[in-house]
Amino acid sequence: MKTDKILHLLFGFIIAWRLIDINAHWIIALVVVILFGVAKEVYDYKSYGLFDYKDMIATISGGIILLLTQLL
């Protein structure tokens, strides 16, 4: 896995972790992580013309991993 994808995964994890840490409901945390993942790729697309779906999926996956560990 490339370093960029690992960073996306890590940031998705951290976003979800901070939201759960302040007692946000897990659905809200998931929606926020999805919004961050999409927003980052829209920003990249507007900045240099590349919308990378794999980066978006990596960000969302980081949040899902954290949320699954909290729900189980």
C-alpha positions in Angstrom: 0.0 0.0 0.0 1.3 3.4 -0.9 2.1 6.0 1.8 -0.7 8.3 0.5 -3.3 5.6 1.0 -2.0 4.8 4.5 -2.3 8.4 5.4 -5.8 8.5 4.1 -6.7 5.4 6.2 -5.0 7.0 9.2 -6.9 10.3 8.9 -10.2 8.5 8.5 -9.4 6.5 11.6 -8.4 9.6 13.6 -11.5 11.6 12.5 -13.8 8.8 13.6 -11.8 8.3 16.9 -12.1 12.0 17.8 -15.8 12.0 17.1 -16.4 8.8 19.2 -14.2 10.3 21.9 -16.6 13.3 22.3 -19.5 10.9 22.4 -20.8 11.5 18.9 -23.2 8.7 17.7 -21.5 6.2 15.4 -23.7 7.1 12.4 -22.7 10.8 12.7 -19.1 9.8 12.9 -19.5 7.7 9.8 -21.2 10.4 7.9 -18.5 12.9 8.8 -15.7 10.6 7.7 -17.5 10.1 4.4 -17.9 13.8 4.0 -14.3 14.4 4.7 -13.2 11.7 2.3 -15.4 13.1 -0.5 -14.4 16.8 0.3 -10.7 16.0 0.2 -11.0 14.5 -3.3 -13.2 17.3 -4.6 -10.5 19.7 -3.3 -7.8 17.7 -5.1 -9.9 17.6 -8.3 -10.4 21.4 -8.2 -6.7 21.9 -7.3 -5.0 19.6 -9.9 -7.7 17.8 -11.8 -7.6 14.4 -10.1 -10.4 12.8 -8.1 -8.9 9.5 -6.7 -11.7 7.1 -5.7 -9.1 4.9 -4.0 -8.0 7.7 -1.7 -11.7 8.4 -0.8 -12.2 4.7 -0.1 -9.1 4.6 2.0 -10.3 7.5 4.2 -13.7 6.0 4.6 -12.2 2.6 5.4 -10.1 4.1 8.2 -13.3 5.4 9.8 -15.1 2.1 9.3 -12.3 0.1 10.9 -12.4 2.3 14.0 -16.2 2.2 14.2 -16.3 -1.6 13.8 -13.8 -2.0 16.7 -16.1 0.3 18.9 -19.3 -1.6 17.9 -18.0 -5.1 18.6 
